[in-house]
Amino acid sequence: MPITKSSRALINLHSSALLFGMAGLFASWLTLNPLLIVFGRVFFASITLAIILKLKKQAFRLKSRKDKIRFVALGFLLAFHWTTFFHSIQLSTLAIALFSFSTFPLFTFLLEALILKVPLGWTNFVVVLISLCGLYLVVPIISWTESSVELAGLLWGLSSALSFALLAIANRALSGRYNAWQISFHQDLWAAAFLVPVLFFLNFPWSIENIALLILLGTVFTALAHGLYISSLKEISATTASLVIALEPVYGVIAALVLFNEVPSIRTVSGGVLILCASLYVSIKSRKPLKIKSTL
């Protein structure tokens, strides 16, 4: 039985979510400073995206000086987002980092409501409360000393979610002027430019293994994953795509379980389920597809 276009698109979409979810594993594979990991990721991703733009004969040049300033700012924000995400993993666990990051749809919704000055109904406060309960279950604060590392990982993960929400809003505004490949390329390029100085201040162990893993992270788990995501949108609605991409934490936790035997506690999983349910509710209720590029 031949595979239909919609089925192939769905396979591509789930493959994209799997690759994005597994990207966090590189924080365990690479014993490097998060800044160095992110630099390698955006450096090799920008090279790959430049090749793709060249093959597709799409423009590199931006349309205005204001857009250049915007992309410079978004490049810094992207570097911050990925650095905080990998730092969260190294401080705690992949499960804590992924579940705290998965609050980004809630941040996006709240920020848009604040910007557009839309009144929040009581149901939205219930959703926020559910998310807070989920976060407490993910990292139960027994005491400030005993839970300090996990709590720090949670806070860095929330910082990653907040910065990603800002990126999502900015990408929506830019999507009418540039396609996803162009947006990704310029953001990765400027993120790499911001992180170049870290090479002079941090010790980078130059080894074939480290370089190979960074190339793999930048090409397969970033550029290719984004390509699969974009291609799936031709046959699948963006709303469905956003719901499937929300499975990134699930795929990431399963991958960590299989590859590293990192078993999350029942409380962590329960908290993650609450967070995911709240995020999915916000995504469905808003009825505004999250036209973003996933970055995990």
JOURTA-V562080 format. One record per backbone hydrogen bond with DSSP energy under -1.0 kcal/mol. NH is the residue of the N-H (numbers start at 1). CO is the residue of the C=O. If there is no record, write none. Layout:
# JOURTA-V562080
nh:NH co:CO
nh:NH co:CO
This chain:
# JOURTA-V562080
nh:8 co:4
nh:9 co:5
nh:10 co:6
nh:11 co:7
nh:12 co:8
nh:13 co:9
nh:14 co:10
nh:15 co:11
nh:16 co:12
nh:17 co:13
nh:18 co:14
nh:19 co:15
nh:20 co:16
nh:21 co:17
nh:22 co:18
nh:25 co:22
nh:26 co:23
nh:27 co:24
nh:28 co:25
nh:29 co:25
nh:30 co:26
nh:32 co:30
nh:36 co:33
nh:37 co:33
nh:38 co:34
nh:39 co:35
nh:40 co:36
nh:41 co:37
nh:42 co:38
nh:43 co:39
nh:44 co:40
nh:45 co:41
nh:46 co:42
nh:47 co:43
nh:48 co:44
nh:49 co:45
nh:50 co:46
nh:51 co:47
nh:52 co:48
nh:53 co:49
nh:54 co:50
nh:55 co:51
nh:56 co:52
nh:58 co:53
nh:68 co:64
nh:69 co:65
nh:70 co:66
nh:71 co:67
nh:72 co:68
nh:73 co:69
nh:74 co:70
nh:75 co:71
nh:76 co:72
nh:77 co:73
nh:78 co:74
nh:79 co:75
nh:80 co:76
nh:81 co:77
nh:82 co:78
nh:83 co:79
nh:84 co:80
nh:85 co:81
nh:86 co:82
nh:87 co:83
nh:88 co:84
nh:89 co:85
nh:90 co:86
nh:91 co:87
nh:92 co:88
nh:97 co:93
nh:98 co:94
nh:99 co:95
nh:100 co:96
nh:101 co:97
nh:102 co:98
nh:103 co:100
nh:104 co:101
nh:107 co:103
nh:108 co:104
nh:109 co:105
nh:110 co:106
nh:111 co:107
nh:112 co:108
nh:113 co:109
nh:114 co:110
nh:115 co:111
nh:116 co:112
nh:118 co:113
nh:125 co:121
nh:126 co:122
nh:127 co:123
nh:128 co:124
nh:129 co:125
nh:130 co:126
nh:131 co:127
nh:132 co:128
nh:133 co:129
nh:134 co:130
nh:135 co:131
nh:136 co:132
nh:137 co:133
nh:138 co:134
nh:139 co:135
nh:142 co:140
nh:147 co:143
nh:151 co:147
nh:152 co:148
nh:153 co:149
nh:154 co:150
nh:155 co:151
nh:156 co:152
nh:157 co:153
nh:158 co:154
nh:159 co:155
nh:160 co:156
nh:161 co:157
nh:162 co:158
nh:163 co:159
nh:164 co:160
nh:165 co:161
nh:166 co:162
nh:167 co:163
nh:168 co:164
nh:169 co:165
nh:170 co:166
nh:171 co:167
nh:172 co:168
nh:173 co:169
nh:174 co:170
nh:175 co:171
nh:177 co:174
nh:178 co:174
nh:183 co:179
nh:184 co:180
nh:185 co:181
nh:186 co:182
nh:187 co:183
nh:188 co:184
nh:189 co:185
nh:190 co:186
nh:191 co:187
nh:192 co:188
nh:193 co:189
nh:194 co:190
nh:195 co:191
nh:198 co:195
nh:199 co:196
nh:200 co:197
nh:202 co:198
nh:206 co:204
nh:211 co:207
nh:212 co:208
nh:213 co:209
nh:214 co:210
nh:215 co:211
nh:216 co:212
nh:217 co:213
nh:218 co:214
nh:219 co:215
nh:220 co:216
nh:221 co:216
nh:223 co:218
nh:224 co:219
nh:225 co:220
nh:226 co:222
nh:227 co:223
nh:228 co:224
nh:229 co:225
nh:230 co:226
nh:231 co:227
nh:232 co:228
nh:234 co:231
nh:235 co:232
nh:236 co:232
nh:241 co:237
nh:242 co:238
nh:243 co:239
nh:244 co:240
nh:245 co:241
nh:246 co:242
nh:247 co:244
nh:248 co:245
nh:251 co:247
nh:252 co:248
nh:253 co:249
nh:254 co:250
nh:255 co:251
nh:256 co:252
nh:257 co:253
nh:258 co:254
nh:259 co:255
nh:260 co:256
nh:262 co:256
nh:263 co:261
nh:269 co:265
nh:270 co:266
nh:271 co:267
nh:272 co:268
nh:273 co:269
nh:274 co:270
nh:275 co:271
nh:276 co:272
nh:277 co:273
nh:278 co:274
nh:279 co:275
nh:280 co:276
nh:281 co:277
nh:282 co:278
nh:283 co:279
nh:284 co:280
nh:285 co:281
nh:286 co:282
nh:291 co:289
nh:292 co:290
